[in-house]
Amino acid sequence: MEDFIKKNLIKVNSFHPFYEKALNEMLLAGGKRFRPKLLLAVVRAYNPFLVENAKYAAFALELIHTYSLIHDDLPAMDNAALRRGHPTLHVTYDEVTAILAGDALNTYAFEILSKAPMHNDIKIELIKILSENAGPNGMVLGQAIDCYFENKKLNFDELKFLHLNKTGKLIAASLKMGAIIINKPDLAERLYDFGLKLGLLFQIQDDLLDLLDESETGKSSGVDKNKNTFVTLLGKDEAISEADKLAGEIENELNNFDENLKNELGKLLEKYLFRHKKMAN
């Protein structure tokens, strides 16, 4: 996946001194590439020959995720100075550059997806899934609620709604898109529901990570103290307990998938599923 990303970085013909560098900087800074890996794991489980073609869709997911992080770190939102062990774009350059870089990655995702060597019907369905889950009734909705209700306490159901949108839907979309690529629409819906639970687990774990030192996480710590998080609402111990419950449910569902899918997703989720236990002490 890293080679594919490097080969498909954004190229610009311009006299701007750093525009192209800024567009690609956070992509090159790395990251877990978790959403692309989910999509590719589903494809690999059923048709390994489609993995190379599927990398276009996987990269589109990474572009959307990276744009969301760039915008999430802006002064108007979390005002974070560090991401992926790298200074955030508004720190390295300026706020305008960071906003425009996020905008560019967002739109470039759909350019990349349109070039995927797949049947047009499949590409249209992938574009639909990605835009629905990343857009006004998905990730952006979650961000809007997150920012508007800063310093205003939400209840548990509202908090779950926030994070199902902000985090869960893009993770769920990654799995669903993988199923669409290998032409398994029934599995797509099952994987989408599985992905929503996985997204909630990841958000609880991410909230717990905010308690750790920046040297351990590679991103700014303490930026969530005025936000609605599972830690601020439930406290550390209860948040870990909630993560443990979700991880158990996810593990049970994983074991009910067919052997190929269980093995591919299992290899990916092994280091993530119960990582919250390391934060218990």
Rosetta blueprint (number, residue, H / E / L):
1 M L
2 E H
3 D H
4 F H
5 I H
6 K H
7 K H
8 N L
9 L L
10 I L
11 K L
12 V L
13 N L
14 S L
15 F L
16 H L
17 P L
18 F L
19 Y H
20 E H
21 K H
22 A H
23 L H
24 N H
25 E H
26 M H
27 L H
28 L H
29 A L
30 G L
31 G L
32 K L
33 R L
34 F H
35 R H
36 P H
37 K H
38 L H
39 L H
40 L H
41 A H
42 V H
43 V H
44 R H
45 A H
46 Y H
47 N L
48 P H
49 F H
50 L H
51 V H
52 E H
53 N H
54 A H
55 K H
56 Y H
57 A H
58 A H
59 F H
60 A H
61 L H
62 E H
63 L H
64 I H
65 H H
66 T H
67 Y H
68 S H
69 L H
70 I H
71 H H
72 D H
73 D L
74 L L
75 P L
76 A L
77 M L
78 D L
79 N L
80 A L
81 A L
82 L E
83 R E
84 R L
85 G L
86 H E
87 P E
88 T L
89 L H
90 H H
91 V H
92 T H
93 Y L
94 D L
95 E H
96 V H
97 T H
98 A H
99 I H
100 L H
101 A H
102 G H
103 D H
104 A H
105 L H
106 N H
107 T H
108 Y H
109 A H
110 F H
111 E H
112 I H
113 L H
114 S H
115 K L
116 A L
117 P L
118 M L
119 H L
120 N H
121 D H
122 I H
123 K H
124 I H
125 E H
126 L H
127 I H
128 K H
129 I H
130 L H
131 S H
132 E H
133 N H
134 A H
135 G L
136 P L
137 N L
138 G L
139 M H
140 V H
141 L H
142 G H
143 Q H
144 A H
145 I H
146 D H
147 C H
148 Y H
149 F L
150 E L
151 N L
152 K L
153 K L
154 L L
155 N L
156 F H
157 D H
158 E H
159 L H
160 K H
161 F H
162 L H
163 H H
164 L H
165 N H
166 K H
167 T H
168 G H
169 K H
170 L H
171 I H
172 A H
173 A H
174 S H
175 L H
176 K H
177 M H
178 G H
179 A H
180 I H
181 I H
182 I L
183 N L
184 K L
185 P H
186 D H
187 L H
188 A H
189 E H
190 R H
191 L H
192 Y H
193 D H
194 F H
195 G H
196 L H
197 K H
198 L H
199 G H
200 L H
201 L H
202 F H
203 Q H
204 I H
205 Q H
206 D H
207 D H
208 L H
209 L H
210 D L
211 L L
212 L L
213 D L
214 E H
215 S H
216 E H
217 T H
218 G L
219 K L
220 S L
221 S L
222 G L
223 V L
224 D L
225 K L
226 N L
227 K L
228 N L
229 T L
230 F H
231 V H
232 T H
233 L H
234 L H
235 G L
236 K H
237 D H
238 E H
239 A H
240 I H
241 S H
242 E H
243 A H
244 D H
245 K H
246 L H
247 A H
248 G H
249 E H
250 I H
251 E H
252 N H
253 E H
254 L H
255 N H
256 N L
257 F L
258 D L
259 E H
260 N H
261 L H
262 K H
263 N H
264 E H
265 L H
266 G H
267 K H
268 L H
269 L H
270 E L
271 K L
272 Y L
273 L L
274 F L
275 R H
276 H H
277 K H
278 K H
279 M H
280 A L
281 N L
